[in-house]
Structure formats: C-alpha cells, structure tokens
Amino acid sequence: MSGVVDVDRPDGRAYADMSTYFRAKDSLLGALSGRVLEIGAGAGANFGRFPAGIEWVGLEPDPRRRRRLARTAAEHGHHHRIIPTGAEHVPLPDDSVDAVVATIVLCSVADPRRVLSEVRRVLRPGGTFVYFEHVAAPADTWSGRLQRAVAPLTRRWDGGCRPDRQTWRDIRAAGFREVDLRWFAWGKGLRVYDPYIAGTARG
C-alpha cells in the first residue's frame, strides 16, 4: 500500500478543529459523482451535501431509520429501494459503484474489517471510499479512560457504538491503494465521542 497520509495518531501535533471537519464533509461529499453507495445511511443527514447528479444507493438495517431515510431520499429525487441489510454483506456485484460513503458507521458495525472488505469489493477500480468517524482517544488520557468505561453502555444503548475503536488502524489494514486520513477534535473538555477522523481511500 502506498500514499498513506497521517494514518497514525498525530502524537505531539495539533488536531484540526471541528469546523474544519464539517467543511471537509461539504468538500468530500460534494465532489462525488456516478453511483454512490452510502452504508449505514441513517435518516439521510448527508443529502444536503451530495451533488444533485449522483445515482444514490442507500443501505440501512434499522427499520425506523429506513422509513425516514426513504422519505428524505425521495425529497431529494432519489427513489431507489433502500437496501435493508448491514454492511458486512452488501448485496451488490463486484466493482459496481464509483464511491462508498460511511458517516459514523464503523464504530457500531459488528465486524469493521469485514465491512471494509465489502467496501473494497463493490468499489470500481479507482473508486473512492469517503469516511467520517469518531475514534478512540489516546489510551493514557481521561477521554480514553472514559470511552473504555462507558463502552458497554454505548454498545447497548447507542446502536452498538464502540467509542474506543481504533478505526484508523482498520482502514490502514484494509488493503486500499491510497489512504488520506485527517484528524479533528472538539478541543478542551472531556468527551465520549472525540476525536474524529475523515478522509478518502482508493480502491
């Protein structure tokens, strides 16, 4: 693998602030084209950022979120059936999408490495995986200790979320040709969901 940028935790370096994170969302999602698969699409919060011309395909296992997602998708001109499955087994052919989007998804899936394998499988050669995730804080910080302490509760009450996952390591190990990964944080204060990563990986 080549082209890895800022994949490991940036020890001794400043994280970008969250306003930069949200601008990155606008920029990365707004640049997509072609057929775009959004895994764990939730209620459709990203539709305001997607360009009008994409062919959007949504995957969402939760029935309540899926109903809201279908309504929001239709409001934005997307009338494809929402795929009612988890991202560990994506029922699409190999090399069938131009981009895959995940927004706060890999923290809660049962098997993130399996999900990333599926992302690579369905991406066309040269396709783009765009991701936005909260990840584990450094283990020796109060935030890291808090994440480990509350993880049993968030797994049960927050859709299976594990705030202490080192998701950047899974992305690095997934076999993408290029990974561009940036770090963001809210700043001072004790938070369960902090820091964040965002970036792209090439299939």
Disulfide bonds with the S-S distance in Angstrom:
none
